[in-house]
């Protein structure tokens, strides 16, 4: 068993799965946090559990409630937009207010408790859908919060915020996942539930584009 511990935010999506396998490749003993926050469907939670089990990683499902909604991923009355023209700088309806701040705060509390030295999150900046909490500036700022707002930080025990995919395209992420043996057939990226991906939302668009660019078939597409 490794003496290096990490907390991994695992959503069940392609990016977080590659991030988990990347952390394990780096020799970390990984503890996965899976968030059930009343999102549009539970399929990604189930996928995350399967991915954690396949990778032989510990996992915990954290149930939280955001009753004020504010996102198409939380409110079924709001429409999940299809891929198409968007006003410059406009953040899409699938943005969940402060989601990564909330998730990272839970992960930080857990990491400090179990004495983990790193928190891994699968955010990336090149193909993101305009979410402000998926940008490098945000993670640099949160690292400052870790340093000045925790006992570990005050005692100079570093808990690093690791974003190994931050500068990669979706194609590069898929290529890395293939080399790491990521079980892409267990992942789920679509913002909608169902038996198969919708093929029209932002997440489906970027996933399909990535597989196309590496000349591989997406195992979820029959």
C-alpha positions as CSV (number, residue, x, y, z in Angstrom):
1,X,0.0,0.0,0.0
2,X,1.3,3.4,-0.9
3,X,2.2,6.0,1.7
4,X,1.0,8.7,-0.5
5,X,-2.7,9.5,-0.1
6,X,-5.0,11.5,-2.4
7,X,-8.6,12.4,-2.5
8,X,-10.1,12.2,-6.0
9,X,-13.4,13.9,-7.0
10,X,-15.1,11.2,-9.1
11,X,-18.2,12.1,-11.0
12,X,-18.5,9.1,-13.2
13,X,-17.5,11.1,-16.3
14,X,-14.7,10.5,-18.7
15,X,-12.4,13.2,-17.3
16,X,-12.7,12.2,-13.7
17,X,-12.0,8.6,-14.5
18,X,-8.8,9.5,-16.4
19,X,-7.9,11.7,-13.4
20,X,-8.3,8.8,-11.0
21,X,-6.2,6.4,-13.1
22,X,-3.6,9.1,-13.5
23,X,-3.4,9.6,-9.7
24,X,-3.0,5.8,-9.2
25,X,-0.3,5.7,-11.9
26,X,1.6,8.4,-9.9
27,X,1.5,6.0,-6.9
28,X,-1.2,7.5,-4.8
29,X,-3.6,5.5,-2.6
30,X,-6.8,7.1,-3.8
31,X,-10.0,7.8,-1.8
32,X,-12.8,8.9,-4.1
33,X,-15.6,11.3,-3.2
34,X,-18.8,10.8,-5.3
35,X,-21.4,13.6,-4.9
36,X,-25.1,12.9,-5.0
37,X,-26.5,16.4,-5.2
38,X,-29.9,15.7,-6.7
39,X,-28.5,16.1,-10.1
40,X,-30.7,15.5,-13.2
41,X,-30.0,11.7,-13.1
42,X,-28.3,9.2,-10.8
43,X,-26.6,7.4,-13.6
44,X,-23.3,9.2,-13.1
45,X,-23.3,8.3,-9.4
46,X,-23.7,4.6,-10.3
47,X,-21.0,4.9,-12.9
48,X,-18.6,6.5,-10.4
49,X,-19.1,3.7,-8.0
50,X,-18.3,1.1,-10.7
51,X,-15.2,3.0,-11.8
52,X,-13.9,3.3,-8.2
53,X,-14.5,-0.5,-7.7
54,X,-12.8,-1.4,-10.9
55,X,-9.8,0.7,-10.0
56,X,-9.7,-0.9,-6.5
57,X,-10.1,2.5,-4.8
58,X,-12.1,3.4,-1.7
59,X,-15.2,5.5,-2.4
60,X,-17.7,7.5,-0.4
61,X,-21.0,8.9,-1.7
62,X,-21.7,12.3,-0.2
63,X,-25.3,13.3,-0.3
64,X,-25.9,17.1,-0.3
65,X,-28.9,19.2,-1.1
66,X,-29.0,22.4,-3.1
67,X,-32.8,23.3,-2.7
68,X,-32.4,26.7,-4.5
69,X,-31.6,24.9,-7.8
70,X,-30.2,27.5,-10.2
71,X,-29.0,25.0,-12.9
72,X,-30.5,22.9,-15.6
73,X,-28.7,20.0,-14.0
74,X,-30.7,20.5,-10.8
75,X,-34.0,21.8,-12.1
76,X,-36.0,19.7,-14.6
77,X,-38.0,22.7,-15.5
78,X,-34.9,24.2,-17.2
79,X,-33.8,22.9,-20.6
80,X,-30.4,21.4,-21.2
81,X,-29.2,23.3,-24.2
82,X,-28.0,21.5,-27.3
83,X,-24.7,22.3,-28.8
84,X,-24.9,25.4,-30.9
85,X,-24.0,29.1,-31.1
86,X,-23.7,30.8,-27.8
87,X,-23.2,34.5,-27.0
88,X,-19.6,35.3,-26.3
89,X,-18.7,34.8,-22.6
90,X,-22.2,33.5,-21.7
91,X,-22.1,30.7,-19.2
92,X,-24.5,27.9,-20.1
93,X,-27.6,26.8,-18.1
94,X,-25.8,23.6,-17.0
95,X,-23.5,25.6,-14.7
96,X,-24.2,24.7,-11.1
97,X,-23.5,27.7,-8.9
98,X,-20.2,27.4,-7.0
99,X,-20.2,23.6,-7.5
100,X,-16.5,23.1,-7.5
101,X,-16.0,25.4,-4.5
102,X,-18.5,23.2,-2.6
103,X,-17.0,19.9,-3.8
104,X,-13.4,21.0,-3.2
105,X,-14.4,22.2,0.3
106,X,-15.7,18.7,1.2
107,X,-12.6,17.2,-0.4
108,X,-10.3,19.5,1.6
109,X,-11.9,18.6,4.9
110,X,-11.6,14.9,4.1
111,X,-8.0,15.3,2.9
112,X,-7.0,17.1,6.0
113,X,-8.6,14.5,8.2
114,X,-7.0,11.5,6.5
115,X,-3.7,13.3,6.0
116,X,-3.8,13.2,2.3
117,X,-1.3,15.3,0.5
118,X,-3.3,15.9,-2.7
119,X,-6.7,16.5,-4.1
120,X,-7.3,15.5,-7.7
121,X,-10.0,17.1,-9.9
122,X,-10.6,16.4,-13.6
123,X,-11.3,19.9,-14.7
124,X,-9.8,21.1,-18.0
125,X,-9.7,24.5,-19.5
126,X,-9.6,24.0,-23.3
127,X,-12.9,22.4,-23.9
128,X,-14.8,23.6,-20.8
129,X,-18.3,24.9,-21.4
130,X,-17.6,28.3,-20.0
131,X,-17.7,27.3,-16.3
132,X,-15.7,29.8,-14.2
133,X,-14.7,27.1,-11.7
134,X,-12.9,25.0,-14.3
135,X,-10.2,27.7,-15.0
136,X,-6.6,27.7,-13.9
137,X,-7.1,31.0,-12.0
138,X,-9.8,29.5,-9.9
139,X,-7.6,26.5,-8.8
140,X,-4.6,28.9,-8.0
141,X,-7.0,30.9,-5.9
142,X,-8.3,27.8,-4.1
143,X,-4.8,26.7,-3.3
144,X,-4.3,30.0,-1.4
145,X,-7.5,29.2,0.5
146,X,-5.9,25.8,1.5
147,X,-2.7,27.5,2.6
148,X,-4.3,30.1,4.8
149,X,-7.6,28.5,5.8
150,X,-6.7,25.1,7.2
151,X,-4.7,23.8,10.1
152,X,-2.5,21.9,7.6
153,X,-1.8,25.0,5.7
154,X,-0.9,27.0,8.8
155,X,1.5,24.2,9.8
156,X,3.0,24.3,6.3
157,X,1.7,20.8,5.5
158,X,0.8,21.2,1.9
159,X,-2.4,19.7,0.4
160,X,-1.9,20.2,-3.3
161,X,-4.8,20.8,-5.7
162,X,-4.0,18.6,-8.7
163,X,-5.5,19.3,-12.1
164,X,-3.6,16.9,-14.4
165,X,-6.0,17.5,-17.4
166,X,-6.2,21.3,-17.1
167,X,-4.4,22.1,-20.4
168,X,-5.4,19.0,-22.4
169,X,-8.0,18.7,-25.1
170,X,-10.6,16.0,-24.9
171,X,-8.7,14.0,-27.5
172,X,-5.6,14.2,-25.5
173,X,-7.5,13.1,-22.4
174,X,-9.0,10.1,-24.2
175,X,-5.5,9.2,-25.5
176,X,-4.1,9.3,-22.0
177,X,-7.0,7.2,-20.7
178,X,-6.4,4.6,-23.3
179,X,-2.8,4.3,-22.3
180,X,-3.8,4.0,-18.6
181,X,-6.4,1.4,-19.3
182,X,-9.4,3.5,-18.2
183,X,-12.7,1.6,-18.6
184,X,-14.5,4.1,-20.8
185,X,-17.4,1.8,-21.1
186,X,-18.2,2.4,-17.5
187,X,-18.2,6.2,-17.8
188,X,-21.1,8.5,-18.5
189,X,-20.7,12.0,-19.8
190,X,-24.2,13.0,-21.0
191,X,-26.1,15.6,-19.1
192,X,-29.3,13.6,-19.6
193,X,-30.0,10.1,-18.3
194,X,-31.3,7.3,-20.4
195,X,-30.0,4.1,-21.9
196,X,-27.7,5.9,-24.4
197,X,-26.2,9.4,-24.6
198,X,-28.4,12.1,-26.1
199,X,-25.7,13.2,-28.6
200,X,-26.8,16.8,-28.5
201,X,-25.6,18.4,-25.2
202,X,-22.3,20.1,-24.8
203,X,-20.8,17.1,-22.9
204,X,-21.8,14.6,-25.6
205,X,-20.5,17.0,-28.3
206,X,-17.0,17.2,-26.8
207,X,-16.9,13.5,-26.0
208,X,-17.8,12.5,-29.5
209,X,-15.3,15.0,-30.9
210,X,-12.5,13.6,-28.8
211,X,-13.1,10.0,-29.8
212,X,-13.4,11.0,-33.4
213,X,-10.0,12.8,-33.2
214,X,-8.2,9.8,-31.9
215,X,-9.9,7.5,-34.4
216,X,-11.5,5.3,-31.7
217,X,-15.1,4.2,-31.2
218,X,-16.8,5.4,-28.1
219,X,-17.9,2.2,-26.3
220,X,-21.1,3.8,-25.2
221,X,-22.2,4.2,-28.8
222,X,-23.7,1.0,-30.1
